[in-house]
Protein backbone atom coordinates (compact mmCIF):
# COMPACT_ATOMS: atom_id res chain seq x y z
CA UNK A 1 0.00 0.00 0.00
CA UNK A 2 1.23 3.52 -0.77
CA UNK A 3 0.94 5.73 2.32
CA UNK A 4 1.66 9.46 2.37
CA UNK A 5 2.10 11.29 5.67
CA UNK A 6 1.17 14.93 6.11
CA UNK A 7 2.59 16.40 9.30
CA UNK A 8 2.77 19.85 10.83
CA UNK A 9 6.49 19.28 11.15
CA UNK A 10 9.19 16.78 10.31
CA UNK A 11 11.66 18.30 12.81
CA UNK A 12 12.41 15.89 15.67
CA UNK A 13 11.78 18.54 18.32
CA UNK A 14 8.09 18.35 17.42
CA UNK A 15 5.77 15.76 18.95
CA UNK A 16 4.02 15.52 15.57
CA UNK A 17 7.35 14.73 13.92
CA UNK A 18 8.10 11.99 16.43
CA UNK A 19 4.72 10.35 15.83
CA UNK A 20 5.13 10.70 12.05
CA UNK A 21 8.63 9.25 12.14
CA UNK A 22 7.64 6.28 14.29
CA UNK A 23 4.55 5.43 12.25
CA UNK A 24 6.33 5.93 8.91
CA UNK A 25 9.30 3.77 9.85
CA UNK A 26 7.15 0.95 11.19
CA UNK A 27 4.83 0.97 8.17
CA UNK A 28 7.87 0.89 5.88
CA UNK A 29 9.21 -2.14 7.81
CA UNK A 30 5.88 -3.85 7.12
CA UNK A 31 6.50 -3.40 3.39
CA UNK A 32 4.43 -0.31 2.62
CA UNK A 33 5.68 2.44 0.29
CA UNK A 34 5.88 5.49 2.56
CA UNK A 35 6.36 9.16 1.67
CA UNK A 36 5.92 12.38 3.68
CA UNK A 37 5.05 16.06 3.33
CA UNK A 38 5.98 18.52 6.04
CA UNK A 39 4.62 22.00 6.66
CA UNK A 40 7.95 23.72 6.27
CA UNK A 41 9.82 25.53 3.56
CA UNK A 42 12.57 22.96 3.18
CA UNK A 43 13.32 19.32 3.79
CA UNK A 44 16.32 18.50 5.95
CA UNK A 45 17.66 15.02 5.10
CA UNK A 46 18.39 14.03 8.70
CA UNK A 47 14.69 14.47 9.53
CA UNK A 48 13.43 12.24 6.72
CA UNK A 49 15.08 8.98 7.89
CA UNK A 50 15.58 7.82 4.32
CA UNK A 51 11.91 8.30 3.50
CA UNK A 52 11.11 10.31 0.34
CA UNK A 53 9.76 13.68 1.50
CA UNK A 54 8.07 16.52 -0.31
CA UNK A 55 8.16 20.10 0.98
CA UNK A 56 5.25 22.49 1.15
CA UNK A 57 6.98 25.87 0.72
CA UNK A 58 5.40 28.89 2.35
CA UNK A 59 5.70 30.93 -0.87
CA UNK A 60 3.32 28.59 -2.72
CA UNK A 61 -0.36 28.09 -1.96
CA UNK A 62 -0.31 25.13 0.43
CA UNK A 63 -3.36 23.44 -1.07
CA UNK A 64 -1.94 23.62 -4.59
CA UNK A 65 1.44 22.29 -3.49
CA UNK A 66 -0.09 19.46 -1.49
CA UNK A 67 -2.28 18.45 -4.45
CA UNK A 68 0.85 18.40 -6.60
CA UNK A 69 2.61 16.23 -4.01
CA UNK A 70 -0.36 13.86 -4.03
CA UNK A 71 -0.25 13.64 -7.83
CA UNK A 72 3.47 12.80 -7.68
CA UNK A 73 2.95 10.10 -5.06
CA UNK A 74 -0.54 8.80 -5.96
CA UNK A 75 -1.09 7.35 -2.46
CA UNK A 76 -3.72 4.87 -1.41
CA UNK A 77 -4.04 6.63 1.94
CA UNK A 78 -2.95 9.91 3.54
CA UNK A 79 -2.20 9.90 7.26
CA UNK A 80 -2.43 13.38 8.75
CA UNK A 81 -0.60 13.93 12.05
CA UNK A 82 -1.24 17.36 13.51
CA UNK A 83 -3.64 19.83 15.00
CA UNK A 84 -7.11 19.83 13.55
CA UNK A 85 -8.04 23.37 14.54
CA UNK A 86 -5.64 25.25 12.32
CA UNK A 87 -5.87 26.23 8.66
CA UNK A 88 -3.40 23.44 7.91
CA UNK A 89 -6.13 20.86 8.44
CA UNK A 90 -7.64 22.04 5.16
CA UNK A 91 -5.00 19.90 3.47
CA UNK A 92 -6.17 16.83 5.37
CA UNK A 93 -9.67 17.43 4.03
CA UNK A 94 -8.58 17.51 0.36
CA UNK A 95 -7.97 13.78 0.05
CA UNK A 96 -10.95 11.48 0.71
CA UNK A 97 -8.93 8.54 2.08
CA UNK A 98 -7.37 10.42 4.99
CA UNK A 99 -6.68 9.00 8.40
CA UNK A 100 -6.41 11.90 10.83
CA UNK A 101 -4.36 11.12 13.94
CA UNK A 102 -5.30 13.91 16.33
CA UNK A 103 -3.60 14.72 19.63
CA UNK A 104 -6.71 15.58 21.64
CA UNK A 105 -5.83 14.91 25.26
CA UNK A 106 -8.38 16.77 27.31
CA UNK A 107 -11.86 18.23 27.50
CA UNK A 108 -13.01 21.18 25.47
CA UNK A 109 -12.58 20.54 21.75
CA UNK A 110 -13.21 23.81 19.88
CA UNK A 111 -16.31 23.84 17.65
CA UNK A 112 -14.30 24.43 14.48
CA UNK A 113 -12.19 21.38 15.33
CA UNK A 114 -15.34 19.27 15.66
CA UNK A 115 -16.46 20.54 12.26
CA UNK A 116 -13.08 19.72 10.70
CA UNK A 117 -12.99 16.23 12.21
CA UNK A 118 -16.50 15.51 10.97
CA UNK A 119 -15.55 16.82 7.51
CA UNK A 120 -12.74 14.24 7.32
CA UNK A 121 -15.20 11.49 8.32
CA UNK A 122 -17.91 12.67 5.90
CA UNK A 123 -15.34 12.76 3.05
CA UNK A 124 -14.64 9.06 3.60
CA UNK A 125 -11.70 9.36 6.00
CA UNK A 126 -11.14 8.15 9.54
CA UNK A 127 -10.28 9.93 12.78
CA UNK A 128 -8.03 8.33 15.39
CA UNK A 129 -7.41 9.93 18.77
CA UNK A 130 -4.10 9.93 20.61
CA UNK A 131 -5.54 8.58 23.85
CA UNK A 132 -8.76 7.41 25.49
CA UNK A 133 -9.47 10.90 26.85
CA UNK A 134 -9.32 12.35 23.35
CA UNK A 135 -11.43 9.53 21.96
CA UNK A 136 -14.08 10.03 24.65
CA UNK A 137 -14.07 13.78 24.03
CA UNK A 138 -14.61 13.24 20.30
CA UNK A 139 -17.43 10.78 20.92
CA UNK A 140 -19.00 13.23 23.40
CA UNK A 141 -19.19 15.75 20.54
CA UNK A 142 -20.58 13.20 18.04
CA UNK A 143 -17.35 12.83 16.10
CA UNK A 144 -17.22 9.31 14.66
CA UNK A 145 -13.73 8.50 15.88
CA UNK A 146 -12.43 5.03 14.99
CA UNK A 147 -10.45 4.59 18.20
CA UNK A 148 -7.21 5.69 19.77
CA UNK A 149 -3.55 4.80 19.56
CA UNK A 150 -1.19 6.05 22.23
CA UNK A 151 2.14 6.59 20.52
CA UNK A 152 4.18 6.84 23.71
CA UNK A 153 6.85 8.94 21.99
Backbone as CSV, one residue per row, in Angstrom:
resi,resn,N_x,N_y,N_z,CA_x,CA_y,CA_z,C_x,C_y,C_z
1,UNK,0.851,-1.171,0.000,0.000,0.000,0.000,0.902,1.241,0.000
2,UNK,0.498,2.252,-0.736,1.233,3.517,-0.765,0.605,4.481,0.238
3,UNK,1.415,4.882,1.227,0.941,5.730,2.322,1.732,7.031,2.314
4,UNK,1.019,8.151,2.326,1.664,9.461,2.369,1.303,10.149,3.687
5,UNK,2.313,10.572,4.417,2.103,11.287,5.668,2.097,12.784,5.415
6,UNK,1.198,13.477,6.076,1.169,14.933,6.114,1.289,15.312,7.575
7,UNK,2.339,16.050,7.913,2.590,16.404,9.303,2.839,17.899,9.424
8,UNK,2.459,18.446,10.572,2.766,19.855,10.827,4.262,20.095,10.718
9,UNK,5.035,19.119,11.141,6.489,19.279,11.154,7.159,17.936,10.960
10,UNK,8.352,17.979,10.377,9.187,16.781,10.310,10.426,16.950,11.186
11,UNK,10.519,18.046,11.920,11.656,18.298,12.811,11.479,17.481,14.087
12,UNK,12.545,16.821,14.541,12.414,15.891,15.674,12.088,16.558,17.004
13,UNK,12.156,17.870,17.079,11.776,18.541,18.321,10.260,18.640,18.455
14,UNK,9.546,18.275,17.432,8.086,18.348,17.423,7.487,16.988,17.775
15,UNK,6.477,17.000,18.635,5.771,15.763,18.952,5.123,15.159,17.716
16,UNK,4.613,16.014,16.814,4.016,15.523,15.570,5.064,14.798,14.739
17,UNK,6.268,15.350,14.699,7.347,14.732,13.919,7.732,13.372,14.497
18,UNK,7.745,13.261,15.796,8.098,11.993,16.433,7.062,10.921,16.093
19,UNK,5.789,11.297,16.177,4.724,10.355,15.831,4.823,9.970,14.362
20,UNK,5.014,10.959,13.487,5.125,10.701,12.052,6.292,9.778,11.764
21,UNK,7.441,10.076,12.356,8.635,9.254,12.138,8.390,7.810,12.569
22,UNK,7.856,7.633,13.775,7.639,6.280,14.291,6.659,5.494,13.431
23,UNK,5.538,6.119,13.086,4.550,5.433,12.249,5.112,5.127,10.866
24,UNK,5.783,6.108,10.261,6.327,5.927,8.908,7.362,4.805,8.876
25,UNK,8.265,4.797,9.833,9.301,3.767,9.848,8.710,2.375,10.052
26,UNK,7.740,2.261,10.937,7.149,0.948,11.194,6.332,0.462,10.001
27,UNK,5.598,1.375,9.345,4.834,0.971,8.166,5.759,0.569,7.021
28,UNK,6.893,1.250,6.908,7.871,0.892,5.877,8.450,-0.500,6.163
29,UNK,8.713,-0.803,7.448,9.210,-2.138,7.811,8.215,-3.231,7.434
30,UNK,6.925,-2.885,7.467,5.883,-3.848,7.116,5.720,-3.994,5.604
31,UNK,6.513,-3.247,4.833,6.502,-3.400,3.389,5.707,-2.356,2.620
32,UNK,5.184,-1.354,3.296,4.430,-0.307,2.619,5.381,0.705,1.979
33,UNK,4.939,1.345,0.916,5.682,2.435,0.288,5.251,3.709,1.014
34,UNK,6.196,4.354,1.691,5.883,5.490,2.556,6.582,6.746,2.050
35,UNK,5.829,7.841,1.988,6.362,9.165,1.671,5.783,10.156,2.667
36,UNK,6.364,11.375,2.703,5.923,12.376,3.680,5.914,13.766,3.064
37,UNK,5.025,14.618,3.579,5.052,16.062,3.326,5.066,16.742,4.677
38,UNK,5.912,17.753,4.803,5.984,18.521,6.039,5.623,19.973,5.783
39,UNK,5.020,20.593,6.768,4.623,21.997,6.659,5.819,22.890,6.953
40,UNK,6.776,22.880,6.089,7.946,23.724,6.272,8.506,24.068,4.901
41,UNK,9.361,25.033,4.851,9.818,25.528,3.560,10.921,24.682,2.952
42,UNK,11.512,23.803,3.732,12.574,22.964,3.181,12.545,21.600,3.853
43,UNK,13.194,20.670,3.229,13.317,19.322,3.785,14.764,19.127,4.189
44,UNK,14.990,18.768,5.439,16.318,18.504,5.952,16.510,16.988,5.974
45,UNK,17.518,16.478,5.242,17.664,15.019,5.096,17.699,14.249,6.417
46,UNK,18.308,14.795,7.455,18.386,14.029,8.702,17.030,13.852,9.377
47,UNK,16.022,14.623,8.950,14.688,14.473,9.526,13.765,13.624,8.664
48,UNK,14.288,13.054,7.577,13.434,12.235,6.719,13.692,10.743,6.889
49,UNK,14.788,10.365,7.539,15.084,8.977,7.887,15.069,8.061,6.663
50,UNK,15.530,8.598,5.536,15.582,7.816,4.317,14.247,7.659,3.615
51,UNK,13.239,8.370,4.092,11.909,8.303,3.497,11.756,9.494,2.544
52,UNK,11.294,9.246,1.324,11.109,10.315,0.342,10.131,11.347,0.900
53,UNK,10.569,12.616,0.921,9.755,13.676,1.497,9.580,14.815,0.512
54,UNK,8.424,15.423,0.566,8.069,16.523,-0.313,7.779,17.763,0.527
55,UNK,8.409,18.889,0.195,8.158,20.104,0.980,6.845,20.769,0.583
56,UNK,6.351,21.598,1.456,5.246,22.491,1.149,5.751,23.893,1.455
57,UNK,6.379,24.552,0.476,6.984,25.866,0.721,5.945,26.916,1.069
58,UNK,6.335,27.848,1.906,5.400,28.887,2.347,5.101,29.897,1.246
59,UNK,5.932,29.958,0.192,5.697,30.931,-0.866,4.740,30.416,-1.935
60,UNK,4.279,29.175,-1.795,3.318,28.590,-2.720,2.037,28.331,-1.941
61,UNK,0.906,28.436,-2.599,-0.360,28.092,-1.965,-0.277,26.652,-1.468
62,UNK,-0.502,26.454,-0.172,-0.313,25.127,0.431,-1.197,24.059,-0.195
63,UNK,-2.454,24.412,-0.473,-3.360,23.441,-1.068,-2.898,22.993,-2.443
64,UNK,-2.441,23.947,-3.252,-1.944,23.624,-4.588,-0.720,22.739,-4.510
65,UNK,0.218,23.076,-3.622,1.440,22.289,-3.494,1.143,20.880,-2.990
66,UNK,0.231,20.780,-2.023,-0.087,19.457,-1.493,-0.771,18.601,-2.555
67,UNK,-1.657,19.192,-3.342,-2.283,18.451,-4.448,-1.225,17.959,-5.429
68,UNK,-0.237,18.812,-5.705,0.851,18.404,-6.603,1.644,17.249,-5.995
69,UNK,1.916,17.336,-4.692,2.605,16.235,-4.008,1.800,14.940,-4.124
70,UNK,0.486,15.047,-3.938,-0.362,13.862,-4.032,-0.340,13.277,-5.444
71,UNK,-0.324,14.144,-6.457,-0.255,13.640,-7.834,1.072,12.932,-8.086
72,UNK,2.162,13.440,-7.505,3.467,12.802,-7.677,3.525,11.442,-6.992
73,UNK,2.872,11.323,-5.867,2.947,10.102,-5.057,1.837,9.115,-5.406
74,UNK,0.639,9.617,-5.692,-0.544,8.801,-5.960,-0.768,7.781,-4.839
75,UNK,-0.965,8.273,-3.594,-1.087,7.352,-2.459,-2.451,6.669,-2.390
76,UNK,-2.464,5.539,-1.714,-3.724,4.869,-1.407,-4.395,5.537,-0.212
77,UNK,-3.568,6.037,0.698,-4.043,6.635,1.943,-3.131,7.789,2.341
78,UNK,-3.718,8.824,2.929,-2.951,9.905,3.541,-3.171,9.816,5.042
79,UNK,-2.089,9.852,5.794,-2.196,9.905,7.258,-1.764,11.292,7.687
80,UNK,-2.688,12.023,8.277,-2.426,13.382,8.748,-2.126,13.327,10.240
81,UNK,-0.979,13.870,10.634,-0.604,13.930,12.047,-0.429,15.401,12.392
82,UNK,-1.352,15.942,13.164,-1.241,17.356,13.515,-2.501,17.884,14.151
83,UNK,-2.478,19.166,14.414,-3.640,19.828,15.001,-4.764,19.877,13.983
84,UNK,-5.970,19.794,14.456,-7.108,19.833,13.548,-7.850,21.149,13.651
85,UNK,-7.329,22.092,14.418,-8.037,23.369,14.535,-7.199,24.521,13.988
86,UNK,-6.393,24.213,13.000,-5.635,25.253,12.319,-5.997,25.216,10.839
87,UNK,-5.595,26.215,10.100,-5.869,26.233,8.661,-5.178,25.079,7.949
88,UNK,-4.133,24.531,8.545,-3.400,23.439,7.908,-4.259,22.199,7.737
89,UNK,-5.280,22.042,8.563,-6.131,20.856,8.445,-6.905,20.870,7.141
90,UNK,-6.974,22.001,6.464,-7.637,22.044,5.162,-7.003,21.029,4.220
91,UNK,-5.694,20.856,4.338,-5.002,19.903,3.474,-5.443,18.481,3.754
92,UNK,-5.729,18.188,5.011,-6.174,16.835,5.368,-7.563,16.553,4.814
93,UNK,-8.310,17.611,4.529,-9.675,17.426,4.031,-9.737,17.345,2.503
94,UNK,-8.617,17.563,1.821,-8.581,17.509,0.357,-8.737,16.080,-0.139
95,UNK,-8.083,15.157,0.507,-7.974,13.777,0.048,-9.011,12.918,0.766
96,UNK,-9.858,12.202,0.050,-10.948,11.479,0.705,-10.505,10.312,1.585
97,UNK,-9.378,9.688,1.277,-8.925,8.544,2.076,-7.862,9.003,3.067
98,UNK,-8.274,9.877,3.978,-7.371,10.421,4.988,-7.649,9.784,6.335
99,UNK,-6.583,9.407,6.997,-6.677,9.000,8.396,-6.081,10.150,9.187
100,UNK,-6.880,10.771,10.032,-6.415,11.904,10.827,-6.082,11.411,12.230
101,UNK,-4.817,11.512,12.599,-4.357,11.124,13.941,-4.239,12.421,14.739
102,UNK,-5.137,12.614,15.677,-5.301,13.910,16.332,-4.917,13.836,17.803
103,UNK,-4.036,14.729,18.234,-3.596,14.721,19.634,-4.534,15.467,20.570
104,UNK,-5.770,15.005,20.682,-6.711,15.579,21.642,-6.515,14.839,22.953
105,UNK,-6.154,15.568,23.992,-5.833,14.908,25.255,-6.764,15.282,26.398
106,UNK,-7.633,16.254,26.176,-8.383,16.768,27.313,-9.774,17.205,26.864
107,UNK,-10.521,17.746,27.791,-11.862,18.234,27.504,-11.803,19.560,26.762
108,UNK,-12.874,19.865,26.075,-13.005,21.184,25.470,-12.520,21.303,24.045
109,UNK,-12.946,20.417,23.151,-12.585,20.540,21.750,-13.289,21.769,21.184
110,UNK,-12.567,22.645,20.501,-13.212,23.810,19.885,-14.215,23.383,18.811
111,UNK,-15.257,24.186,18.612,-16.312,23.839,17.651,-15.774,23.691,16.232
112,UNK,-14.827,24.552,15.836,-14.304,24.431,14.478,-13.475,23.148,14.314
113,UNK,-12.908,22.650,15.400,-12.188,21.380,15.325,-13.174,20.229,15.127
114,UNK,-14.298,20.281,15.817,-15.344,19.266,15.657,-15.821,19.254,14.209
115,UNK,-16.031,20.437,13.658,-16.462,20.542,12.259,-15.419,19.918,11.330
116,UNK,-14.142,20.242,11.550,-13.075,19.717,10.697,-12.956,18.201,10.811
117,UNK,-13.051,17.681,12.025,-12.990,16.227,12.211,-14.148,15.541,11.494
118,UNK,-15.336,16.099,11.639,-16.497,15.513,10.967,-16.385,15.626,9.453
119,UNK,-15.752,16.688,8.955,-15.548,16.821,7.513,-14.672,15.694,6.994
120,UNK,-13.605,15.360,7.725,-12.739,14.239,7.320,-13.567,12.953,7.258
121,UNK,-14.373,12.710,8.273,-15.197,11.491,8.320,-16.206,11.488,7.176
122,UNK,-16.884,12.609,6.950,-17.906,12.673,5.896,-17.306,12.558,4.496
123,UNK,-16.024,12.902,4.352,-15.339,12.761,3.055,-14.797,11.351,2.837
124,UNK,-15.071,10.453,3.765,-14.640,9.065,3.596,-13.398,8.697,4.388
125,UNK,-12.897,9.624,5.200,-11.704,9.359,5.996,-12.032,8.809,7.371
126,UNK,-11.008,8.662,8.175,-11.144,8.153,9.544,-10.425,9.087,10.498
127,UNK,-10.901,9.117,11.733,-10.282,9.929,12.778,-9.839,8.998,13.893
128,UNK,-8.582,9.136,14.297,-8.033,8.332,15.387,-7.497,9.296,16.437
129,UNK,-7.866,9.080,17.669,-7.413,9.925,18.770,-6.086,9.410,19.318
130,UNK,-5.387,10.284,20.016,-4.105,9.929,20.612,-4.273,9.096,21.872
131,UNK,-5.361,9.310,22.595,-5.543,8.583,23.855,-7.034,8.415,24.128
132,UNK,-7.353,7.673,25.169,-8.757,7.405,25.487,-9.502,8.684,25.863
133,UNK,-8.819,9.635,26.512,-9.475,10.902,26.851,-9.910,11.630,25.591
134,UNK,-9.007,11.692,24.624,-9.321,12.346,23.355,-10.440,11.634,22.615
135,UNK,-10.379,10.311,22.614,-11.426,9.529,21.961,-12.781,9.814,22.606
136,UNK,-12.829,9.780,23.933,-14.081,10.030,24.645,-14.584,11.452,24.399
137,UNK,-13.674,12.406,24.299,-14.071,13.783,24.031,-14.659,13.913,22.625
138,UNK,-14.057,13.210,21.665,-14.605,13.242,20.303,-15.995,12.615,20.265
139,UNK,-16.143,11.464,20.895,-17.432,10.782,20.919,-18.475,11.658,21.610
140,UNK,-18.084,12.340,22.670,-18.995,13.230,23.404,-19.545,14.319,22.501
141,UNK,-18.769,14.702,21.478,-19.189,15.751,20.542,-19.652,15.159,19.206
142,UNK,-20.034,13.889,19.217,-20.584,13.203,18.044,-19.626,13.121,16.859
143,UNK,-18.340,13.092,17.138,-17.354,12.830,16.097,-17.207,11.317,16.021
144,UNK,-17.299,10.766,14.831,-17.223,9.314,14.656,-15.767,8.863,14.619
145,UNK,-15.127,8.917,15.775,-13.727,8.496,15.877,-13.653,6.974,15.826
146,UNK,-12.624,6.462,15.148,-12.432,5.031,14.991,-11.894,4.400,16.268
147,UNK,-11.048,5.114,16.985,-10.449,4.587,18.197,-9.292,5.470,18.600
148,UNK,-8.377,4.910,19.361,-7.213,5.689,19.771,-5.969,4.810,19.771
149,UNK,-4.840,5.463,19.530,-3.549,4.801,19.556,-2.606,5.717,20.342
150,UNK,-2.162,5.265,21.483,-1.190,6.045,22.235,0.199,5.756,21.684
151,UNK,0.842,6.779,21.188,2.137,6.586,20.518,3.288,6.450,21.492
152,UNK,3.170,7.014,22.684,4.182,6.843,23.715,5.537,7.483,23.425
153,UNK,5.598,8.276,22.392,6.847,8.937,21.993,7.968,7.919,21.951
